[in-house]
Amino acid sequence: MLNLKFIEENPKLVIQRLKIKNFDATQIVDQIIGLYDRKRDVQTKTDHMRAEMNNLSKKIGKLFQEKKIKEANQAKARTSVLKDGIKEADDEYSKIDSKIFDLQVLLPNMPAEIVPEGKTSEENVVVKKCGNIPDLSKSKLPHWELTSKYDIIDFELGVKITGAGFPVYKGQGTRLQRALINFFLDQARDAGYLEIEPPYMVNAESGFGTGQLPDKEGQMYYVGEDKFYLIPTAEVPVTNMYRDVILDEKDLPVKNTAYSACFRREAGSYGKDVRGLNRLHQFNKVEIVQIVKPEDSYKVLDEMVAYVESLVKKLELPYRIVRLCGGDISFTSALTYDFEVFSAAQEKWLEVSSVSNFESFQSNRLKLRYRDKETKKTVVAHTLNGSALALPRIVAALLENNQTPEGIKIPEVLVPYCGFDMIK
């Protein structure tokens, strides 16, 4: 969340920058400023009462010693009034604090200066485009027909077992999934990321820490009796490993990677864009997370973008890198780059990764800090994460782009992981 002091000192800037996200923060910021002023008034009043009570406490004993009983009792009565006043002021202070916090968490992260204005994904900015789009014959098939033809993914069986958006992978389809997961994890480890195997359910504190709650509560599956949430991405449990933690500066950057199943309700999704693997309720993904010093976070963001680009290149997929506009960037992100691969049969671009810098937004919620080795003071860290990569649309593009009359060709880099070079 945004730092309270920063909001109080820069209200116009906060309102102005959040307009880029098409979020009108005027009313919330004005309420926060008003409550902040009231909080200071209450604190000043409390300080005066405490100072008066301390002075009276020192005088009471002396007045009794001097046999000034009436004055001593008057002073005692006054201290009793002051105690009640301090308690009332402390209660009011706590209520104001709570109100400020409730408003504070409603504010999205401020977008970086280079985030373009815009309301929809149509206004995102393409910053790079690479690879050759395959020229397939007119008989090309979309992946949902290819998976049926080769009996590698069964969407209808998933509907029978659970519901739409929960496909069943079979045979070579299962091995392709596992190959991609292992390939991505091996690449991440080679790049210096420590592999983590996280829980697939988290508590509300974890959901709040990374910004899914309260913003995306309706998009998460909730286990009511235990009050747990199924994770939408491994980012949530991995980043929350460092909640309420003070790291040593020498331990930065922290680099973690994790494979997990991901669960998203995707409420309101419908139409042709959700067909097949395009949008699922359960899918697999390998995530990368970094915790860094503030002055390093944008350099690290560029490094993470370059790393994800290397994965897409090795899979021999045509891709483009897109800088998200204000209306398409997430609640928590300051700057996000999406990777999209071209789906030859569907003739459209499919998002397969988002790489984001959250600056201090998540860390403020998580109370994640590091200790400066020179000053010994604690500093709020910056967090970043990226999909490296999400499997469903990668699989869709691989199947569609590599279809041949003989079968579906497996990219060379995956052959050692799959144990076959063609889906037949």
Phi, psi and omega in degrees: 000162180290143179295132185297318180296322178296317178299315183295325183271342184225052185298320182293322179295317179300313180297317181296315183290324181288342173297331177298328177273011182059036179242120178273104184266004188305307184296316181296314181296317179299320178294318179298315180298316179298316179292324178297319178295318179295321179300318179294321178298316179296319179297318179297315179299317180296317179300318179296317180295319179294320179296317179295318181295321178297319178295317180295321180300321178292327184280330188301312180300318180295320180296320177296320178298325180274009179063022177269070189297316182298314180294323179295317179293324177297320179294319178297319179297321179295320179296327178294318177297317180297320178300315179297320180295320179294320179297316179298318180294319178296320177296318179295320180299317179295320179294320177296316178304316181295318179295318179298315181299316180299326177282320182302319184285352177277345183275129175290170173291147177286133178287150176294162184300329185272001176292122182286152174289155180156161183249332184229173180297340178296340183257009172294158185252122176282119182258345179198145180217128185218156175093158180261130177284124184295141178263092183273161178289169179294344181271011181302146182243143172290161188297330182290338173275324177296319181295327176287317181301318183261003177054052181246339174218131182243104182284322182293322178296323176297322177297318180298315185286317186230296183163179179299141178092009178231073185289159175253122179268142186224147170052236181296335176294319177294318181292326176294318176302309183296323178298315180296316179300311181295321178299312181296319179293319178297318179297319180294317178297319178296333179272005174096012178271136176277126182282135179238142169248100188268165170295155178264358174234145180227160176274174183297326179299321179290319177298322177291319186301321181262001171096005176287329178248138002272001190299316187242032183302321182290347180265355184253144175282132186243129175263096193300315186296323181262352180060044176247157176242135172290136188288139174276344180192153178293345175308321187294302180293324183294313180295324181287352171302335186253014176293134180061034181243140171251111180274160170274142180304326182294341181273356180269148357283148169273128181232114180236149172228152180205139167267142172204157161287147180237144185231122180220131181291327180051048182300135177089356180283136179197170174094186186294335182288352180252009184286148176061233183269002187297326179208115185239161173273334175227129179206169182257147181203144169255130185244147170240139182227138174229145172240124190221171173288147183306319183289349182258351196294325182282331172294318179294322177302315178299321179294320180292322176298315179297324179294312179298322177301322180296326179293314181296321178298316182294335177275359175061038180254138172293136186215164170219152178251130187236131173269122185287140176280172184303323182282346183251347182283152186286166178305320189267343190274146171266328179203131181227136170248128175261145170255133177234136175250151183273130178263108189293324181283323178277344179058050177203166180270137181242128178289130180236350181201145168235130178240121191228147169252122180263000186050231183263006188299309178290321183297325177296322177289319184281344190057048181262118184223169171226157182262120178297128187291338181267309183276340184068006178276155177272143182232139177290127181280169172252145179241147177220154173207162178204150173280128185216056008223172172279135191278320193305309183283335171298313178299316180302314181291320178299316181294314184289315186288334186254015180286137178224168176300333182274342183149197181253119184283134178271134176305144186305321184294338182267346185303316178297333181277324182282321186086006175209158181248002181208135171271120184238000000 
